[in-house]
Amino acid sequence: MYKVYLNPAEKRILVTRRTIREGGWLILSRHATWEKAYRRAVYIADKLDFILEWFLEEEIN
């Protein structure tokens, strides 16, 4: 399960399998595949003009 997180204070979007519970991150959505999560994150980051981040090892595995 891949998750899309938002950090409004830092203007960042994160795609990850990890569970993030601190640092101001809010979960926006969950997806079965990395591709679906990434597409959703790109859309949100573009609309909000936020930085998009992900862990490379999660993308390629």
N, C-alpha and C positions, 0 to 999 in steps of 0.2 A: 504494500500500500504506500503510495507516494502522497505527500502532503504539500500544500501550498500555504506558506505563512506570510504574514504581513507585519512589518515593524514600522508603524506610522512615524514614530519619533526620529528614526534614522532614514526614513524614506527608502526602505528596502523590501524586496520580495524574495523569498527563499523557497526552492523546491528541494525536498529531502524525504528520505525514508525515516529519518530520526524523529523522535519526539522531543520537541523543544518546549520547556515549561518556564523559562525565565528570560529575562532580557527584553521584555516588552513585545515579544512575538505573539501574534494572534493567528490561529488557524482559520484559513478561508475555505479550503476545500480538500477533499481526498479523492484520489484516482487510482485505478487499478494498474495503469501503465505510466511509465516515465513520460512518454510522448504526450499523453493527455494532460498530465499535470503541467508539463512544460508549456504546452499551447495555452492553457488557462493562465499561467503565470505571465507569459509574454503579453497576453491581452490586458491583464490587470496593470502590469508595469507600464505598458504603453499609455493606457488611459490616465494613470496617476502620475506619470513621469517619474517613476521610482527606479532604482537600480535593481536588476534581476541577478540572483546568485543561485548556484547549485554546486553540488559536489561531483566532480568529474567521474570519480569511480562509480558513483551510483548510475550515471548516465550510460556508461559502457558495459555494465554488468547486467 
